[in-house]
């Protein structure tokens, strides 16, 4: 088969696919060109950069060759997956491969916000010794609210409990056997009102921002907000206002509203109380190998 990895693919996975006799092309195409090129491939492998919307699916159907779209990662909101399935194109993802990596980054942002690790590192590099400016907070004994308690949320919850934190989890699905003296499911308003840290791990919801002015107002004063999910889950203007007022103590962001034009968010990510990274949640050697291995297994099973 011909496989287009439009956002790249781990080198071990590429070697394994080529050893099976497949041709792998690593090339990113803008939408118009992608709509032409997709007609020439059996499988399209994407990460978060490539969007597979209805026009691309229509082009693939017209070409009559594409059988499957694979998302190397968890969320498939960058793919019109229901439309693809309706048109005979399978959609798969690799949900287990990057969970630990994203959870560890979310926890890292919690530490960074709590102890000013990012900004203090920056100022000392500028030969500024600002010890008294960085009075932080501790994680032990605090409550973390985790919005979206799937694989990543649970991985973060386990790590937080190991640090002596309590976990309040909001999810539309409740998994039996997870609740204990340190973790319980709760309704959204209870999570917002009682959490010292809030971490978001849900797919994007069209037209609705989970972290908005209304929900920030329901939170504790001095809360820390972490978002490693999708940029459009958070109202950046509302968050910036809350940071400036002191309502929100800090924010850890791995995703932004418009990552292609990320400098539009400069006022937010340059704030002293913000820890920001360029969407690197799954960017570990281990996670990329696991994602690649899952992609190989999916293709072998076609």
Helices and strands as residue ranges (DSSP letters): E 2-5, H 11-19, E 23-26, H 31-37, G 38-40, E 43-46, H 54-63, E 68-71, H 81-86, E 90-93, H 99-115, H 117-125, G 131-133, E 143-147, H 151-162, E 166-170, E 183-185, H 188-194, E 197-200, H 213-217, E 223-227, G 231-233, H 236-245, E 248-253, G 262-265, H 266-269, E 274-276, H 285-300
